[in-house]
Structures are given as structure tokens and as C-alpha cells.
């Protein structure tokens, strides 16, 4: 290249813009490299911290999920045990109630039978008294009639037999 070409090249404003851009880039690189790397490193550290926090939170969430699943399982088992216990208790109460009802019915039946027996005994006793009263009344009437008919004969006969009986 000739000097004129070099002079023309230096006279071109694009060349100066290119040189100034390269110099600016080198200066920015030399001076701004550390702050830029520091900003990038800080951002990388912040992202790394956030990722670690996210992993830690995920682990905690997994532990909580496992814990709540275990608690749910235990609660279901406890509920089933309560239901089974309630069923057993209800069966026992039903059996006891049936037994008490049977005993109560048996006791009432015995009391009724005893009352019936007592009523029968009282009725028989009353009938016997009435029969005895009727028999006594009938005997009295009969004796009165007989005495009226045979009374004088009987007295005479007894008087005649009296000396023989005395002997």
C-alpha cells in the first residue's frame, strides 16, 4: 500500500470509528472485566443459593408430605380401630340388653305364674269355704228337718239306751 493509500485510510472517518471502538473495547475489557465478572459471579452465586434453597425446600416438602401421609395412614387406622371398637361395644351392649330382657321376661313370667298359682289357691280355698258353708247350711237344714221328724223318737230311744251305756 502506498502512503497515499495510508493517508486516505487515515482520512476515512470509518477507520477512526473502528480504531476508537477497538480502543474503547480494550479499555472497557481491561477496566470493566473485573466488575462485570464480579456481577456475573454474584449472579451465579445468587442463582446457586436460590437453587440450593429450592432443593432444600423440595426436600422439606417431601419430608412433610411423607409425614402427613404417615399421619393420614395412622388416622385412618385409628378411625378403623374406633369403628371396630364401637361395633364390638354395640354388640356387647346388644347382647347384655338381650340377656337382661330375657331375664326380665323370665322373672315377670315367674311372677305371673306365681300370681296365677296364688289366685288358683285362693280360688280353691274360697270354693272350699263356700262348699263348707253350703254343706254346713245343708246339714243344718237336714238335721233340723230330721230332728223335727224324728226328734222325739230319738230322744226316747236314747233315754232307753242310757242305762245300758252306763253299765
Secondary structure, 3 states (H helix, E strand, C coil): CCHHHHHHHHHCHHHHHHHHHHHHHHHHHHHHHHHHHHHHHHHHHHHHHHHHHHHHHHHHHHHHHHHHHHHHHHHHHHHHHHHHHHHHHHHHHHHHHHHHHHHHHHHHHHHHHHHHHHHHHHHHHHHHHHHHHHHHHHHHHHHHHHHHHHHHHHHHHHHHHHHHHHC
